[in-house]
Amino acid sequence: MKVKFAAFVIIVALAIAVTACAAPQPAAQPAAPQATQAPAAQAKPDQRYVMVVLISGHPFWNDIKKGAQDAADQLGAKFEFTGPVEFDAAAQANQVEQLIVTKPAGIIVGSYDPSMTETINKAVAAGIPVATFDSDAPESKRQVFVGPDHYQIGWEYGRKMAELMGNKGDVGVLTVLSQTNLMRRVQGIKDYFAQNAPDMKVVAMEDNGGDDQVTADKTKSMIQAHPEMGGIIVVNATGSGVATAIKELNKVGKIKVITSDVSDPILKGIQDGAIDATSYVNIYLEGYYALKLLHDYANGKTAGVPGAKVGVNQLPTTVNPGLFFVTKDNASAFLSGK
């Protein structure tokens, strides 16, 4: 009897277990909502970005163009490069105004004359974002400036020349008097001397018009007028003209020379000893980031910036690509094809 009862208990227990397994389960509750990131804005295909420079034929722009073209290729955008054939700020501004009616996705422009501010504002008012590069228009409505602090570059020129000349001596400067960024460099040179090398001073300043041959001629006349001059600084990319004059006057090694930017003629002047150093602003990055940042802005990729709807800038106001001095020790690394 006990055996039968035990068997009965086991059967009942199994039945209960089976029934429990078969019982309906509560409906699954929806998972707690998860924070999701807004989908990234999709770039529009074949957007056109146009760079307008001050004088189109000068080799100074080569690395800037390459940077912008590389960015465009990576982003699937179109890049165009233009500018007046001659050194002409008014013609440059006129080209920008003509571009506005063609409605490019963005305009990249160097501002070398105060009048460019109004032109930039016209483009922005027409719904075209603008990036300045190399030389800024800080009072304009441009979205971003990618380029150096030109006053600081001048300061570093002064520091470098003081080092080369032992903190004493007379210096000549070659510039373009009407070009605002270059005159900021000149002021930096003068201020460095005044504050850190009082036995050094700028005794001559000539306008080279952005032309290498004019630079050579003005260098000769400056040396002849100031035979005691121990240093020359050229604050734009016409340093090959200084090298030519220094060689022709047999002043190699006798006058310290600092130039600006890198091109093969300038680099060969360094290798020949006619130029002691040249400044290298990483201008490839100027072109690259000017286009890339404009592309991000034009395609809404920075629209998530807090306060963007009430006027907070969606891009950094300034991107500084940095400064490096090229000398005989490293000049070969910058030659074409290296």
MOGIHU-V178280 format. One line per field, one symbol per residue. phi: phi as a letter, one per 20 degrees, with the letter a starting at -180 (. if undefined). psi: psi as a letter, one per 40 degrees, with the letter a starting at -180 (. if undefined). Layout:
phi=???
psi=???
This chain:
phi=.ffffffffffffffffffffeffefffeffffdfdegfffeffflfddcdcdfbfeffgfgffgfffffffffemddcccbrffdfbfffffffffffgfelffacdbeddbgffgffffffffendfcdebmcecfeeegebddreefffffgfgfffffffdmmbpecdcdbdfeefffffffffffffgfecbfedbedbbceemmcffffffffffffffcfefdbccdecedffffggffffeldfnecfccdcmcbgfffffffenfceaceceffgfgfffffffffgffdmfdfefgngfdoffecffbceencbeecffcgffdfgne
psi=dddddddddddddddddddddeiiiiihiiihhihihhiihhihifihhhhhidhdehededddddddddddddefihhihiiidihhddddddddddddeefidihhihhehdeddddddddddeehihhiidhigdeafidihhiihdddddddddddddddeffiiiiihhahdehddddddddddddddddegeeiiheihiheefhddddddddddddddgeeheihhheaffddddddddddefehedhhhhahihiddddddddeedhdiiihhgddddddddddddddddeeeeeehhedeeehheihdhhheiihhhaddeddeeihe.
